[in-house]
Amino acid sequence: MESTTPFLASLHVAVGGGLGALMRYQLGRMLSGWLGPGTVAAFPWATLTANVLGSLGMGLLAGFLARYGSGNEQARLFLGIGLLGGFTTFSSFSLEMMLLIERGQGPLAFLYAAISLLVGLTALYIGLIVMRIAG
């Protein structure tokens, strides 16, 4: 197994994350130019596209690393946590959900999805309310 220092691990994640965020931004610009700003404003096409592409990428990466990448921590850090994490965290959520399902933990997967959605939306709403009261 290859050894990665905490600094190099962080560097892999940071560089990958920066590239992933840039890809996400450019995807939004591309879709806005292709579909038109009105269409993109009416439905979150860029987010949906990023989530689907990121989930596909995470599946391909996880499958590849499971088959060929034993010990390839740098690829996992750069591509999985960094690049795909910067592109969309939904890809990580999708992977975690599938791992729970594959382990036969369907009820726990459902609970994880429900909590993620409900608590995430609630937290966002609380943040909005706090900022409306503050400002």
C-alpha positions in Angstrom: 0.0 0.0 0.0 1.4 3.4 -0.9 2.0 5.9 1.8 0.6 9.4 1.5 1.6 12.1 4.0 -1.3 14.2 5.4 0.1 17.2 3.4 0.2 15.3 0.1 -3.3 13.8 0.8 -4.6 17.3 1.4 -2.9 18.6 -1.7 -4.5 15.8 -3.8 -8.0 16.7 -2.4 -7.5 20.4 -2.8 -6.3 20.3 -6.4 -9.0 17.8 -7.4 -11.6 19.8 -5.6 -10.6 23.0 -7.3 -10.8 21.3 -10.7 -14.1 19.7 -9.9 -15.6 23.1 -8.8 -14.3 24.7 -12.0 -15.9 21.8 -14.0 -19.2 22.4 -12.2 -19.1 26.1 -13.0 -18.3 25.5 -16.6 -21.0 22.9 -16.9 -23.6 25.5 -15.7 -22.2 28.1 -18.2 -22.3 25.5 -21.0 -25.9 24.4 -20.3 -27.0 28.0 -20.0 -25.6 28.8 -23.4 -27.0 25.6 -24.9 -30.5 25.6 -23.4 -30.8 29.4 -22.8 -30.8 31.3 -19.5 -34.6 31.1 -19.2 -34.7 27.4 -19.4 -31.8 27.0 -16.9 -33.5 29.4 -14.5 -36.8 27.6 -14.7 -35.4 24.2 -13.8 -32.0 23.2 -12.1 -30.6 21.5 -15.2 -27.0 22.1 -14.3 -27.4 20.7 -10.8 -29.3 17.6 -12.1 -26.7 17.1 -14.8 -23.8 17.5 -12.4 -25.4 15.0 -9.9 -26.0 12.4 -12.6 -22.5 12.8 -14.2 -20.9 12.8 -10.8 -22.7 9.7 -9.7 -21.7 7.9 -12.9 -18.1 9.0 -12.4 -18.2 7.8 -8.7 -19.6 4.4 -9.8 -16.9 4.1 -12.4 -14.2 5.1 -10.0 -15.4 2.9 -7.2 -15.7 -0.1 -9.6 -12.3 0.5 -11.1 -10.6 0.9 -7.7 -12.3 -2.2 -6.4 -11.0 -4.2 -9.3 -7.6 -2.7 -10.1 -6.8 0.0 -7.7 -5.9 -1.7 -4.5 -3.7 0.7 -2.6 -4.2 3.6 -5.0 -5.0 6.1 -2.3 -3.8 9.0 -4.3 -6.3 8.3 -7.1 -9.1 8.0 -4.6 -8.2 11.2 -2.9 -7.7 13.2 -6.1 -10.6 11.8 -8.1 -13.1 10.6 -5.6 -12.9 13.1 -2.7 -11.4 16.0 -4.7 -12.6 16.1 -8.3 -16.0 14.5 -7.9 -16.5 16.1 -4.4 -15.8 19.5 -5.9 -18.1 18.7 -8.9 -20.9 17.3 -6.8 -21.2 15.9 -3.3 -24.2 14.0 -4.5 -21.8 11.4 -6.0 -20.5 10.6 -2.5 -24.1 10.3 -1.3 -25.0 8.0 -4.1 -22.0 5.8 -3.4 -22.7 5.6 0.3 -26.4 4.8 -0.4 -25.4 2.0 -2.8 -22.9 0.5 -0.3 -25.6 0.3 2.3 -28.0 -1.3 -0.1 -25.4 -3.8 -1.3 -24.7 -4.8 2.3 -28.3 -5.6 2.7 -29.0 -2.6 4.9 -32.0 -1.2 2.8 -33.8 0.2 5.9 -30.7 2.0 7.0 -30.2 3.4 3.4 -33.7 4.7 3.4 -33.2 6.3 6.8 -29.9 7.9 5.6 -31.7 9.3 2.5 -34.6 10.6 4.5 -32.5 12.2 7.1 -30.2 13.7 4.5 -33.1 15.3 2.6 -35.2 16.4 5.5 -32.5 17.6 7.8 -30.6 19.2 5.0 -33.6 21.1 3.8 -34.5 22.1 7.4 -31.0 23.3 8.0 -31.1 25.4 4.8 -34.4 26.9 5.8 -33.1 27.7 9.3 -30.1 29.4 7.7 -32.4 31.5 5.5 -34.6 32.5 8.4 -31.7 33.5 10.6 -30.3 35.7 7.8 -33.7 37.2 7.1 -34.0 38.1 10.8 -30.5 39.4 11.0 -30.6 41.5 8.0 
